[in-house]
Amino acid sequence: MIYATLITGKEFGAKYTHQVQRESVGKDVHILTDRPELFPNCKTEKYTKKVFSYYDKLIFLVKTVLERKQRVTFIDCDWFTGLHLGLDLQKDTFYTYALWKFEDFADKPFSMEGINMVINALKRTNYKLDREIYIGEAIMSLPYLPSTQNILDDLLELQSEWENTFNQNLVTKNGKLKRYSSYGVGYGEGGALTAVLQKHKVNLEAVSNKKFVHNNAI
């Protein structure tokens, strides 16, 4: 199994660098990071943007799949512990730990406010969802498909709209959205990925996070 993660910034670097270093030993791991020198045993790409974008992890994942021409599983750095190897996965299926229905967000921190932002951004870019679901972005396992380059192209085309919508100047009373915006732009990225994968008829499946990791704080 090829894994990928993103770790950048002082706060997340201080909290999770040692965890990612420890977990990466003996494994095939790609890391997007502002401190590549800290991960000599991994394949690294230097993150150079002054304003962090959550959306960049989508681009990094798909580019890594294209580079390796096989499945890559992205896991957020704070969940990056106890990785499972040699998983039995369907070769053409995208896996995540959750496919939330839009109405589920009435009881979630991201809230219906966040989902309405997703819906409006997709309308402005002429995307229509076959199913009103949202991919959980903390674990994303993408296979290499004939449409992978097209998936990347569509995500790149959508990126500016997403980062302009999910920006750092958001006026909201929602604490979760305020927290996301305090770190950067392009949050709510699961909505963009869901729309693009549906456009390309990729099979989506939710499985327990324990299929990929254990000993985490989920």
C-alpha positions in Angstrom: 0.0 0.0 0.0 1.2 3.5 -0.9 0.3 6.1 1.7 0.4 9.9 1.5 -0.1 12.8 4.0 0.3 16.5 4.3 2.1 18.1 7.3 2.9 21.8 7.3 2.9 24.8 9.6 4.2 25.3 13.1 1.2 23.9 15.0 0.7 20.7 13.1 4.5 20.2 12.6 5.1 20.4 16.3 2.2 18.0 17.1 2.6 15.4 14.4 6.1 15.3 12.9 7.4 12.6 15.2 4.2 10.5 14.8 4.5 10.7 11.0 8.3 10.0 11.1 7.7 6.9 13.3 4.9 5.6 11.3 6.6 6.0 8.0 9.6 3.7 8.8 9.7 0.8 6.4 6.6 2.0 4.5 6.0 3.6 1.1 4.9 7.1 2.0 4.7 10.4 0.1 4.6 13.6 2.1 3.7 17.2 1.1 5.4 19.3 3.7 7.2 22.6 4.3 10.0 20.7 6.0 11.0 17.9 3.7 14.4 17.5 5.5 12.5 16.1 8.5 11.4 13.0 6.4 14.5 11.6 4.8 13.0 8.1 4.4 9.9 9.4 2.6 9.2 10.7 -0.9 8.6 14.4 -0.3 7.3 17.4 -2.1 8.0 20.9 -0.6 4.9 22.9 0.3 5.7 26.6 -0.5 2.4 28.4 -0.4 2.2 31.3 2.0 -1.5 30.7 2.6 -2.3 27.1 3.3 -5.0 25.5 1.2 -6.8 22.3 2.4 -7.6 21.7 -1.2 -4.0 21.0 -2.0 -4.2 17.6 -0.4 -6.7 16.6 -3.2 -4.3 17.7 -5.8 -1.3 16.0 -4.1 -3.3 12.7 -3.8 -4.3 12.6 -7.5 -0.8 13.7 -8.7 0.8 10.9 -6.7 -1.6 8.3 -8.1 -0.7 9.5 -11.6 3.0 9.4 -10.7 2.9 5.9 -9.2 0.2 4.5 -11.5 -1.5 2.6 -8.7 -3.7 3.2 -5.7 -2.6 5.8 -3.1 -4.3 6.3 0.3 -4.1 9.7 1.8 -4.5 10.0 5.6 -4.5 13.3 7.5 -1.4 13.7 9.6 -3.3 13.7 12.9 -4.8 10.3 11.9 -1.5 8.9 10.6 -0.8 6.1 13.1 -1.2 2.4 13.1 -1.3 2.1 9.3 -2.5 -1.2 7.9 -0.7 -2.8 4.9 -1.8 -5.4 2.3 -5.4 -4.5 2.3 -8.0 -6.3 0.2 -9.6 -3.6 -1.9 -11.6 -3.5 -5.1 -9.3 -2.2 -7.8 -11.7 0.4 -9.2 -13.3 1.6 -6.0 -12.5 4.8 -4.1 -12.6 4.3 -0.3 -13.2 6.6 2.5 -14.3 6.3 6.2 -17.6 8.2 5.6 -20.0 9.2 2.9 -22.3 11.6 4.7 -25.7 12.5 3.5 -26.2 16.3 3.3 -29.0 16.2 5.9 -26.6 14.5 8.4 -24.8 17.9 8.7 -27.7 19.4 10.6 -26.1 17.6 13.6 -22.4 18.0 12.7 -19.9 20.8 13.4 -19.5 21.6 9.7 -23.2 22.3 9.7 -25.8 22.9 7.0 -24.1 26.3 6.6 -21.0 24.6 5.3 -23.0 22.2 3.1 -24.9 25.1 1.6 -21.6 26.7 0.7 -20.6 23.4 -1.0 -23.9 23.3 -2.9 -23.6 26.9 -4.1 -20.0 26.5 -5.2 -21.0 23.5 -7.3 -23.9 25.3 -8.8 -21.7 28.2 -9.9 -19.3 25.7 -11.6 -22.2 23.7 -13.2 -21.6 20.5 -11.2 -24.6 18.3 -10.5 -24.5 15.6 -7.9 -26.0 12.2 -8.6 -26.2 11.6 -4.9 -26.1 14.3 -2.2 -23.3 12.9 -0.2 -20.0 14.2 1.1 -16.7 12.3 1.2 -14.9 12.3 4.5 -11.5 13.8 3.7 -9.4 12.4 6.5 -9.0 9.1 4.7 -9.1 9.0 0.9 -8.0 5.9 -1.0 -7.9 6.5 -4.8 -7.1 3.8 -7.3 -5.3 4.5 -10.6 -8.0 4.7 -13.3 -8.2 5.6 -17.0 -9.9 8.9 -15.9 -7.3 9.9 -13.3 -5.8 12.7 -15.5 -9.3 14.0 -16.2 -10.0 13.9 -12.4 -6.9 16.0 -11.8 -7.8 18.5 -14.5 -11.3 19.0 -13.1 -10.0 19.4 -9.6 -7.5 22.0 -10.8 -10.2 23.9 -12.7 -12.5 23.9 -9.6 -9.7 25.0 -7.2 -9.9 28.8 -7.5 -13.7 28.8 -7.0 -13.3 26.5 -4.0 -10.6 28.7 -2.4 -12.5 31.9 -3.1 -15.7 30.4 -1.5 -14.0 28.8 1.5 -11.7 31.7 2.3 -10.2 33.3 5.4 -12.6 36.2 5.4 -15.7 34.1 6.1 -18.2 35.9 8.3 -19.9 33.2 10.4 -20.9 32.3 13.9 -20.0 28.6 13.3 -17.0 27.7 15.4 -15.9 24.9 13.2 -15.9 27.1 10.0 -14.1 29.8 11.9 -11.4 27.4 12.9 -11.0 26.1 9.4 -10.7 29.6 8.0 -8.2 30.6 10.6 -5.7 28.0 9.2 -6.3 28.7 5.5 -8.5 28.4 2.4 -10.1 25.6 0.4 -11.7 23.8 3.3 -14.8 21.7 2.7 -12.7 20.0 0.0 -14.6 16.8 0.3 -17.5 18.4 -1.5 -15.3 19.2 -4.5 -13.8 15.7 -4.6 -17.3 14.1 -4.4 -18.6 16.1 -7.3 -15.6 15.3 -9.5 -15.5 11.6 -8.7 -19.3 11.4 -9.4 -18.8 13.1 -12.7 -16.3 10.4 -13.7 -18.6 7.6 -12.4 -16.1 6.4 -9.8 -17.5 3.8 -7.4 -17.5 5.3 -3.9 -17.5 3.1 -0.8 -17.4 3.9 2.9 -15.6 1.5 5.2 -14.6 1.7 8.9 -11.5 3.8 9.5 -10.2 0.8 11.3 -9.7 -0.9 7.9 -6.8 1.6 7.3 -5.6 2.7 10.7 -5.7 1.8 14.4 -4.5 3.4 17.6 -6.0 6.7 16.5 -8.1 9.3 18.3 -11.1 9.0 16.0 
